[in-house]
Amino acid sequence: MEIWINPACSKCRSALTRLDAAGAGYTVRRYLEDPPSEAELEAVLARLGLEPWDVTRVQEPVARELGLRDWPRDAATRPKWTAALAAHPRLIQRPIITADDGTALVARTDDAVREALRRRA
């Protein structure tokens, strides 16, 4: 499995601690240093079963600068959202775990991390 993290994020550190405690094998992607492309984002969104606005941190300063709260959340604007996430990876919710079963989840809770561990089998 792979986990997208921001090391400064307490939820990311907590998820890593839980994965380590379970002895899980995983790859860390520091997505602020190694931002995903639009194609990678689309693939992860498909695995998550979510839309780009569902994983956007709209409280970030850059989100306010872009006026994201006012952007339509529809199919026509979807590419604009994905492009914004790729251009400004700080906007992406974290951590995101891509599970071995082909799914992904936003692992902000203990339950989500447990689910990722279950899916690794």
N, C-alpha and C positions, 0 to 999 in steps of 0.2 A: 504494500500500500504506500501511498504518497500522502504527505501532509503539507499543505501550504500554510506557512506561518509568517508572522512578524514577531521576532524575538522580544520586542518590547511589550507585546500583548500578554496579559496575565492569563487569558483563556487559552492562548496557544501554549504557554509554558505548562499550564495545568494539563492540557491534553497530552503533551509530550511526557509528562510525569506519569500519567495513567498508562500510556502505551508502553513506557519503559517498565513499569511495575508488572505489566502483564507479559513482559518478554516478547512483545510484538516486534517483528521486523518491519521497518519502514524507511522511506527516503524523505528527507526534509527538503522542501523547496522554500527558500526565502524569497517569496514572490515580489517583495519590494526591490530586491537586488536582481532578480531574474523574473521580470514580469511576463505573464502569459500573453500570447498573441490573441488576436480576436478569434482565430480558429480554435485555439486551445480553450478559450473561455466558452465558446459555443459547445465544444465537446463536453466540458465539465458541466455546463448548464443542462445539457441533455441527460447526462448521468444523474444529476441532482433532481431532474424533473421540475426545474424552476426557471423563472424568467430573470433576465439581468437585473431588473429593478428589485427582485426579491433578495438579491445578495449585495445590494448597494448600501453603503454606509452614508446615508443622506445627511448625517450630522457633521461630516467632515468639512473643513473650511473650503476645500476645492469643490465640494458638492454645492455649497451655498453660492460660490462664485459662478458655477455653471448654471445655477437655477434648477437643479435636478428635481426638486420637489414639484416644480411646475411642468415638467416634461410629461407628455402623454405616455401612458403605459399600454401600448397597443403594438400590433404587429408592424405597423408602418414605422414606428419609432424605435423598435427593438434594436436594429443595427446601430443606431446612434448611442443607445445605452451601452451596448457591447464595446463600441469604439471608445467611449468615455472610460470604461473600466480598464481597457487595455492601455490607454494613454495615462491613466491615473490609478495605478494598482492599489493605492492606499484606500480607494473607495470599496474594495472587495471585502466582504465579510470574512472573518477568519475565526478559527482555522477551518480549512476545507480538507477533508480526507477523501481520497479516491480509494475505494475498497477493492479488494481482490476479486469480488464477484461482478465487477463492471459497474457498480453503482458509485455514488458519492454522497457525502453529507456534510452539512455545516456542523462542525463538532464543538459547539459553544457550551454544551451541557455534558454532565457525566453520563447521562443516558445515551447521548449521541456517540460518545467515545465507546461506550460498551457495545452499542450497535455496530460500530465499525470493527471492533474486535470480533464480534460474532460473525461478521461477513468475511473475515479473512480466512476462515476455514475452508 
